[in-house]
């Protein structure tokens, strides 16, 4: 894969991070701390890097779809756990 695809993935992760930042300016209902932004940035950028790396290693379309789908599923589960505590771990949100 080209480095331009990694740049696009990083830009997409940055845009996702900008959504709560802009929401914080527009409403008092969104309250993220620096730690929240740091955790989200680590999750998003790590997943972008892992997706780029996996897409470079896996050649079949089916394998790529399965790998990226699994990676996104894990990202969503971790994000949900940190946000609201789906599994009740010590790292759970509220």
MOSUL-V913328 format. One record per residue. N is the residue number from 1. RES is the residue in one small letter. SS is DSSP state (hx for helix, st for strand, lp for the rest). PSI is psi in whole degrees, -180 to 180 (none if undefined). NEAR is the number of other C-alpha atoms within 8 Angstrom. Layout:
[[N;RES;SS;PSI;NEAR] [N;RES;SS;PSI;NEAR]]
//
This chain:
[[1;x;lp;150;6] [2;x;lp;158;5] [3;x;hx;-23;6] [4;x;hx;-34;6] [5;x;hx;-35;9] [6;x;hx;-40;11] [7;x;hx;-42;8] [8;x;hx;-42;8] [9;x;hx;-41;10] [10;x;hx;-37;10] [11;x;hx;-42;8] [12;x;hx;-41;8] [13;x;hx;-39;12] [14;x;hx;-41;9] [15;x;hx;-41;8] [16;x;hx;-39;8] [17;x;hx;-28;11] [18;x;hx;-24;8] [19;x;hx;-54;8] [20;x;hx;-28;10] [21;x;hx;-44;9] [22;x;hx;-39;8] [23;x;hx;-35;9] [24;x;hx;-31;12] [25;x;hx;-26;7] [26;x;hx;-24;6] [27;x;lp;154;7] [28;x;lp;-5;7] [29;x;lp;-21;5] [30;x;lp;118;8] [31;x;lp;92;6] [32;x;lp;141;10] [33;x;lp;175;6] [34;x;hx;-37;6] [35;x;hx;-37;7] [36;x;hx;-46;8] [37;x;hx;-38;10] [38;x;hx;-45;8] [39;x;hx;-44;8] [40;x;hx;-40;10] [41;x;hx;-43;11] [42;x;hx;-47;8] [43;x;hx;-49;9] [44;x;hx;-47;9] [45;x;hx;-36;10] [46;x;hx;-41;8] [47;x;hx;-37;11] [48;x;hx;-45;12] [49;x;hx;-44;10] [50;x;hx;-40;8] [51;x;hx;-43;10] [52;x;hx;-44;11] [53;x;hx;-44;8] [54;x;hx;-39;11] [55;x;hx;-27;10] [56;x;hx;-28;8] [57;x;hx;-34;6] [58;x;lp;131;8] [59;x;lp;-30;8] [60;x;lp;145;6] [61;x;hx;-43;6] [62;x;hx;-44;6] [63;x;hx;-40;9] [64;x;hx;-45;12] [65;x;hx;-43;8] [66;x;hx;-43;8] [67;x;hx;-47;9] [68;x;hx;-37;10] [69;x;hx;-43;8] [70;x;hx;-43;8] [71;x;hx;-43;10] [72;x;hx;-38;9] [73;x;hx;-43;8] [74;x;hx;-42;8] [75;x;hx;-47;10] [76;x;hx;-42;8] [77;x;hx;-43;8] [78;x;hx;-43;8] [79;x;hx;-45;9] [80;x;hx;-40;10] [81;x;hx;-44;15] [82;x;hx;-31;10] [83;x;hx;-49;9] [84;x;hx;-4;9] [85;x;lp;57;13] [86;x;lp;-41;7] [87;x;lp;-8;6] [88;x;lp;30;8] [89;x;lp;168;7] [90;x;lp;-17;4] [91;x;lp;2;8] [92;x;lp;150;13] [93;x;lp;-146;8] [94;x;lp;none;5]]
//
